């Protein structure tokens, strides 16, 4: 399952301001960027068709309102967070409510919240072979959901509030 609105190609291409920006920056990009670094044609979902995976993949390419979120997490076995950079992830936090182990890259805060082999698996960023390795590990050696519960005990709202109050008292 790939669920949620895409973060790329979100600009309204019909607006005059967008057309002007594209013309200006498109020229600059052509001068200074290699074609491989131009993200205007970026569409990773096209790989689903290219790899013949359409009949094995559910893509819900839209914003998911809160009331529609639970069924997707309930149907999942693992959450995949292969980011190149990351700030604290709302998707990761939400997945803990469903006791989902994570498969993630070692970026941002993930090394602090995911213990490799205990409540998830960690891959090196930008390393496709390592990402494949940890996805296979999550299938061949599934993480017990009890481990996710154990790892997230300290991540409650009550503990968060206590930490803020302790910090405010200093």
C-alpha positions in Angstrom: 0.0 0.0 0.0 1.1 3.5 -0.8 -1.2 5.9 0.9 -1.3 9.6 1.1 -1.1 12.6 -1.2 2.1 12.9 -3.2 4.4 15.7 -2.1 5.8 16.2 -5.6 4.1 17.7 -8.5 1.8 19.7 -6.2 2.2 23.1 -7.8 -0.7 24.4 -10.0 1.0 24.4 -13.4 -1.8 26.5 -15.0 -1.0 29.6 -12.9 0.8 32.5 -14.7 3.2 32.9 -11.7 4.1 29.1 -11.9 4.7 29.4 -15.7 7.0 32.3 -15.2 8.9 30.6 -12.4 9.2 27.4 -14.5 10.6 29.4 -17.5 13.1 31.3 -15.4 14.3 28.5 -13.2 14.0 26.0 -16.0 16.6 28.0 -18.0 18.9 28.3 -14.9 18.5 24.5 -14.2 19.5 23.7 -17.8 22.6 25.8 -17.4 23.7 24.5 -14.0 22.1 21.1 -13.4 22.7 17.7 -14.9 19.5 16.2 -16.5 19.6 13.5 -13.8 19.3 16.2 -11.1 16.2 17.9 -12.6 13.2 16.8 -10.5 10.5 18.3 -12.7 9.8 14.9 -14.3 10.1 13.0 -11.0 7.3 10.4 -10.7 8.2 7.3 -8.6 4.7 5.9 -8.8 5.4 5.3 -12.5 7.7 2.5 -11.5 4.7 0.5 -10.3 3.6 0.1 -13.8 7.1 -0.2 -15.2 7.9 -3.1 -12.9 4.5 -4.8 -13.6 3.3 -4.4 -10.0 -0.1 -2.7 -10.6 -2.0 -5.9 -9.6 0.0 -6.2 -6.3 0.0 -2.5 -5.3 -2.7 -0.4 -3.7 -2.1 3.3 -4.4 -4.3 5.9 -2.7 -2.9 9.1 -4.1 -4.8 11.7 -2.2 -5.0 13.5 1.2 -6.4 11.0 3.8 -8.6 12.8 6.4 -8.2 11.6 10.0 -11.4 9.6 10.0 -10.2 7.5 7.1 -6.7 6.7 8.4 -7.2 3.7 10.8 -8.1 1.1 8.1 -4.8 1.6 6.3 -2.7 1.2 9.4 -4.8 -1.8 10.5 -4.1 -3.5 7.2 -0.4 -2.9 7.3 2.3 -5.2 8.7 5.1 -2.6 8.7 5.5 1.1 8.0 8.2 2.0 5.5 10.0 5.3 6.1 12.8 5.5 3.5 13.6 9.2 3.7 16.8 11.1 2.6 16.3 13.6 5.5 13.8 13.6 8.2 12.3 15.6 11.0 10.1 13.9 13.6 7.6 12.0 11.6 3.9 12.2 12.3 3.4 9.1 10.3 5.9 7.2 12.5 4.2 8.5 15.7 0.8 7.5 14.4 2.0 4.0 13.4 2.9 3.4 17.1 -0.8 3.5 18.0 -1.2 0.5 15.7 1.9 -1.3 17.1 3.5 -1.2 13.6 7.3 -1.9 13.3 9.2 0.5 11.1 11.6 0.0 8.2 13.5 3.3 7.9 16.6 4.9 6.8 19.2 6.1 9.3 18.3 9.8 9.0 16.9 12.5 11.3 15.5 11.1 14.6 14.9 7.6 13.4 18.1 6.2 14.9 16.8 7.5 18.3 13.3 5.9 18.0 14.0 2.7 16.1 16.3 0.1 17.5 17.5 -2.0 14.6 16.1 -5.6 14.9 14.0 -4.8 18.0 11.1 -2.4 17.0 12.1 -2.1 13.3 14.9 -2.3 10.8 17.3 0.5 9.7 18.9 0.9 6.3 21.5 3.3 5.1 20.1 6.3 3.2 20.4 6.3 -0.6 21.5 2.6 -0.4 19.0 0.6 -2.4 20.6 -2.7 -1.7 20.4 -2.0 2.1 16.8 -0.9 1.8 16.0 -4.2 0.0 17.9 -6.1 2.8 15.8 -4.5 5.6 12.5 -5.0 3.7 13.4 -8.6 3.3 14.4 -8.9 6.9 11.0 -7.4 7.9 9.3 -10.2 5.9 11.6 -13.1 6.9 12.0 -12.1 10.5 8.9 -10.0 11.4 9.3 -7.7 14.5 6.9 -8.7 17.2 4.4 -6.0 17.9 5.0 -6.3 21.6 8.5 -4.9 20.9 6.9 -1.8 19.4 4.8 -1.4 22.5 7.9 -1.8 24.7 10.0 0.6 22.7 7.3 3.3 22.7 6.3 3.2 26.4 8.4 6.3 27.1 6.9 8.1 24.1 3.5 8.9 25.7 1.9 12.4 25.7 2.1 12.3 29.5 5.8 11.7 29.4 6.2 14.5 26.8 4.3 16.9 29.0 6.4 16.0 32.0 9.6 16.6 30.0 8.3 20.0 28.9 7.4 21.0 32.5 10.8 19.8 33.8 12.5 21.9 31.1 10.3 24.9 31.9 11.2 24.7 35.6 15.0 25.0 34.9 
